[in-house]
Structure formats: C-alpha cells, structure tokens
Amino acid sequence: MSSMNARLITILILLVGCIPAATVQGALVANKPTFSAGDYWEYQDFVTGNTVKMSIGTGTVSFGGQTCIEFNGQITLNGDTTNTSAYYRASDLAEVGWYMKTLSSGMTLKSTTLDDPPVTQYHYPMKVGDKWKFQTVLRSTSEMSSGSYYSKTYNNQTIDTNYTVESEEQVTVAAGTFDTFKITAYNTGTSNTEYEWYAPKAGHSVKLAASFTSTILELKSYQFKNVPSGGGTTTTSSGTMVYVIIIVIVIVVILVVVMVVIKKKAALVPPGMAIPVASAQTPQAPPPQYPPPQ
C-alpha cells in the first residue's frame, strides 16, 4: 500500500470517527422566550393536591405603568375559586406584579401587588454558573367585601433573593423529559431555599421544590408555540440522517480519489509490463567488484 493511500485511509477513519461525535448532545441554550396567545402551562400542585393552569392572554396590557405580558390562572381549593393574573414586562420579562380575586362563601377578596422595582427572575441568555440577586418591596393593596361590609388594607414586604444556575439536569415529569437548568433561589428574609428546573423547550419551569418539601409543582401539560433553537439537546431522527448522508458522501469521495490515484499510476507503466512489487524475501548480496583492466 502506498503512503498516499495509507494517508487517505487514515483520513477516512478520522472523519468517520469524528462525524458521529458531532451528534453528541451539545450545551443547553436558554434565550428569552417569545410567548404567544394560547400558550399555557398546567401544573400539579403537590402541596394542595390541585391542578394549577396558567395561560397567556391576548396581546400586551398595561400594569403598574409598564407594558406587560399577562399570565392568567385559576385555582380551586375546597370550593373556593381564585382567579390570578401575573404581569411580566414585555421587554425583559421582569415581574411587575400580580392581581388575585378570590370568591369564598359569599365573600370577595381582591389583592393587587406591585414589585418595586420589578423583579428579574431569569437572566438571558442563561448558562451554568450565572448568579444574580434582587431586592424588591412588594406593595400590596387588599380589599375585602361581603354584603355591606368592606375593608381595605395595605402591606409592604421586602424580598431579598439570590439566584444561582447550578447545573444542567435532565428531568422527567408528567409532561415529558426535559433538558433543564437547575436554579437555586435563596431568600435571605425567610432563610428558605427554592429549587427550580427551567426548561427552555417548555419556555417555563417544569418542576419546583423547596427546602421544606421535595416537590411543590410539576408540569403536567403545556403548549409553547415558539420553541427556541438550542432549547433541548435531544438529537432528532432527521438530524441523525443528515450525518449518515455526510458519512456516505465522504466515503464515496475518498474512494474516488483512491481510484484516480491508482489509475494514474497504472498509466505510467508500459503495456504488458507488470507493476513492480517489492519482494518480501531477504535481499541478496551485491555481485563482486573487479578492478578495471590495466
């Protein structure tokens, strides 16, 4: 085998060995999600045993002087129904506040809360090792009414939380298996630590736990229309097929090159003469040398 052919075969082995490596799961990417009307996330609440569903409203709304995306939800517990709406600033998805209305035994309770300043819950693009913190004052106004009774109260609560993106983890919940970022949130005011598994593919968290309980919420079902590229690391069958085609093309090209090289060598040999092949026998001693005649 010639040195050129040997090099070609070596290149072939390297290429075939490297191409499957390109299908290995890559780094997870979490860019700022883009939500659409009709997107929803349905969770199992393991604390109350209820189902919690959040859905995106149509268009943007104004809340707390900010242009916001509205998340609507409803919770039913012991016959009492609570309608909630959370508001996130459209530009960066910082939490601006929320509104709740509860109907309970003829009594109506309304509560409006503003985050002062708005809370940045996620940093985009997200990666392992990211750390951030926020301090905000929750300014709440609560109204209670029942028949002729009415009361209105105000409350301010300071929240100081540190976030860390700990690792990438694959998590399986009722909605499926997701590649996630595990985020730790430590609240300095309550000394409580929450653990959140954020899945770019779902555009939201798929699991929530805390230091006082192993699981609070788990995603049961969802609809997220604008899934970002790089939001998961599972290789699809179509992607695998692309790599197979590349391997076949590479092999064909190299075989063609080898054949061309062989044909060129054969063309240099006169017809009827065999291409010399190195003998595998031990070389004979050279013939004796005689001095020239005087």
ABEGO torsion letter per residue (X at the ends): XBAAAAAAAAAAAAAAAAAAAAABBBBBBBBBBBBBBGBBBBBBBAAAGBBBBBBBBBEBBBBGGBBBBBBBBBBBBGGBBBBBBBBBBAAAGBBAEBBBBBBBGGBBBBBBBBBOBBBBABBOBBBBGBBBBBBBBBBBBBBBBBEABBBBBBBBBBBBBBBBBABBBBBBBAAEBBBBBBBBBBBAAAGBBBBBBBBAAAGBBABBBBAABABABBBABBBBABBBBGABABBBAAAAAAAAAAAAAAAAAAAAAAAAAAAAAAAABBBGBBBBBBBABBBBBBBBBBBBBX
